[in-house]
């Protein structure tokens, strides 16, 4: 039952994501913040799928490294809210260290699959996109690439779930 629910949810999110990506690539700017909320929920779903599917958090060393990266980023966000000067440096350090740590983990991982390559590309592009938005840098080139990686990753997860579902005995 859980597999069917996961498959349905992934399919719905893929359709919504494809629609949002198509609108974003055409340059349409929504008047409502609800569109941004839906795209944010889709990003969160992709992050949760990456965590559920991955082996990154099973390694104690990388778990500690990512905890330090997260702490630096959270402190940078709090300082950015307070408009303190070194906030930008902390945010850039946090995002860069996340990208470097994930890249090192990706390079050390044996037997990479298509989903692994898509996850790596999506993580790095998302971190670059976040840095660009925080520093008000142009994102004309990065945004479409991030959306394409996001959609490809959702489709790859959908395909993986469907293949795993086909392997289950009937009635489950």
C-alpha positions as CSV (number, residue, x, y, z in Angstrom):
1,X,0.0,0.0,0.0
2,X,2.8,2.4,0.9
3,X,4.5,1.7,-2.5
4,X,1.3,2.7,-4.3
5,X,1.0,5.9,-2.3
6,X,4.6,6.8,-3.0
7,X,4.2,6.1,-6.7
8,X,1.0,8.3,-6.8
9,X,2.6,11.1,-4.9
10,X,5.7,11.0,-7.1
11,X,3.6,11.0,-10.2
12,X,1.6,14.0,-9.1
13,X,4.7,16.0,-8.0
14,X,6.3,15.2,-11.4
15,X,3.3,16.6,-13.3
16,X,3.2,19.7,-11.1
17,X,6.9,20.1,-11.3
18,X,6.8,19.8,-15.1
19,X,4.1,22.4,-15.3
20,X,6.0,24.8,-13.0
21,X,9.2,24.3,-14.9
22,X,7.5,24.9,-18.2
23,X,6.1,28.2,-16.9
24,X,9.4,29.2,-15.4
25,X,11.3,28.5,-18.6
26,X,8.9,30.7,-20.5
27,X,9.8,33.6,-18.2
28,X,6.3,33.8,-16.6
29,X,6.4,35.6,-13.3
30,X,3.5,34.6,-11.0
31,X,1.5,37.2,-9.2
32,X,0.8,34.9,-6.3
33,X,3.3,33.5,-3.8
34,X,1.4,30.2,-3.9
35,X,3.2,29.2,-7.1
36,X,6.5,29.7,-5.3
37,X,5.2,27.7,-2.3
38,X,4.3,24.7,-4.6
39,X,7.8,24.9,-6.3
40,X,9.3,25.0,-2.8
41,X,7.4,22.0,-1.7
42,X,8.6,20.2,-4.8
43,X,12.2,21.1,-4.0
44,X,11.6,19.8,-0.4
45,X,10.2,16.5,-1.8
46,X,13.3,16.1,-4.0
47,X,15.5,16.7,-1.0
48,X,13.6,14.1,1.0
49,X,13.8,11.6,-1.8
50,X,17.6,12.2,-2.1
51,X,17.9,11.6,1.7
52,X,15.7,8.5,1.6
53,X,17.4,7.0,-1.4
54,X,21.0,7.9,-0.6
55,X,23.7,6.5,1.6
56,X,25.3,9.8,2.4
57,X,23.9,10.0,6.0
58,X,25.0,6.5,6.8
59,X,28.6,7.6,6.8
60,X,29.6,9.2,10.2
61,X,32.3,11.3,8.7
62,X,30.2,12.9,6.1
63,X,27.3,13.3,8.5
64,X,29.6,15.3,10.8
65,X,30.9,17.4,7.9
66,X,27.4,18.1,6.7
67,X,26.4,19.1,10.2
68,X,29.2,21.6,10.3
69,X,28.2,22.9,6.9
70,X,24.6,23.2,8.0
71,X,25.6,25.0,11.2
72,X,27.6,27.6,9.2
73,X,24.7,28.1,6.8
74,X,22.1,28.5,9.5
75,X,24.3,31.0,11.4
76,X,24.8,32.9,8.1
77,X,21.0,33.0,7.5
78,X,20.4,34.3,11.0
79,X,23.1,36.9,10.5
80,X,21.6,37.8,7.1
81,X,18.3,38.4,8.8
82,X,20.0,40.7,11.3
83,X,21.9,42.5,8.4
84,X,25.3,41.8,9.9
85,X,28.2,42.2,7.6
86,X,29.9,38.8,7.7
87,X,26.6,37.0,6.9
88,X,27.4,36.9,3.2
89,X,30.8,35.3,3.8
90,X,29.2,32.7,6.1
91,X,26.5,31.8,3.6
92,X,29.0,31.5,0.8
93,X,31.2,29.4,2.9
94,X,28.3,27.2,4.0
95,X,27.0,26.7,0.5
96,X,30.5,26.1,-0.9
97,X,31.3,23.6,1.8
98,X,28.1,21.7,1.1
99,X,28.8,21.5,-2.6
100,X,32.4,20.4,-2.0
101,X,31.5,17.8,0.6
102,X,28.8,16.3,-1.6
103,X,31.1,16.3,-4.6
104,X,33.8,14.5,-2.5
105,X,31.3,11.9,-1.3
106,X,30.0,11.5,-4.9
107,X,33.5,10.9,-6.3
108,X,34.3,8.4,-3.5
109,X,31.1,6.4,-4.1
110,X,31.6,3.2,-6.1
111,X,29.1,2.1,-8.7
112,X,27.4,5.3,-9.7
113,X,24.0,5.2,-11.3
114,X,22.0,7.7,-13.4
115,X,20.2,8.8,-10.2
116,X,23.5,9.5,-8.5
117,X,24.7,11.8,-11.3
118,X,21.3,13.6,-11.4
119,X,21.4,14.0,-7.6
120,X,24.9,15.4,-7.7
121,X,24.0,17.8,-10.5
122,X,20.8,19.0,-8.8
123,X,22.5,19.5,-5.4
124,X,25.4,21.6,-6.9
125,X,23.0,23.6,-9.1
126,X,20.6,24.2,-6.2
127,X,23.4,25.5,-4.0
128,X,24.7,27.8,-6.8
129,X,21.2,29.0,-7.4
130,X,20.7,29.7,-3.6
131,X,23.9,31.7,-3.5
132,X,22.9,33.7,-6.6
133,X,19.6,34.6,-5.1
134,X,21.1,35.6,-1.8
135,X,23.7,37.8,-3.4
136,X,21.3,39.1,-6.0
137,X,23.4,37.7,-8.9
138,X,21.7,37.0,-12.2
139,X,20.3,33.4,-12.5
140,X,19.3,33.4,-16.2
141,X,21.6,30.5,-17.1
142,X,21.5,28.5,-13.8
143,X,17.7,28.4,-13.2
144,X,16.7,26.5,-16.4
145,X,19.4,23.9,-15.7
146,X,18.3,23.5,-12.1
147,X,14.7,23.0,-13.3
148,X,15.7,20.4,-15.9
149,X,17.8,18.5,-13.3
150,X,14.9,18.6,-10.9
151,X,12.4,17.2,-13.4
152,X,14.9,14.6,-14.6
153,X,15.5,13.5,-11.0
154,X,11.8,13.3,-10.3
155,X,11.3,11.2,-13.4
156,X,14.2,8.9,-12.5
157,X,12.8,8.4,-9.0
158,X,9.4,7.7,-10.5
159,X,10.9,5.1,-12.9
160,X,12.8,3.5,-10.0
161,X,9.7,3.2,-7.9
162,X,7.7,1.7,-10.8
163,X,10.5,-0.9,-11.4
164,X,10.5,-1.8,-7.7
165,X,6.7,-2.0,-7.7
166,X,6.8,-4.4,-10.6
167,X,9.1,-6.7,-8.7
168,X,6.6,-7.0,-5.8
169,X,4.3,-10.0,-5.6
170,X,0.7,-9.4,-6.6
171,X,-1.6,-8.0,-4.0
172,X,1.0,-5.8,-2.2
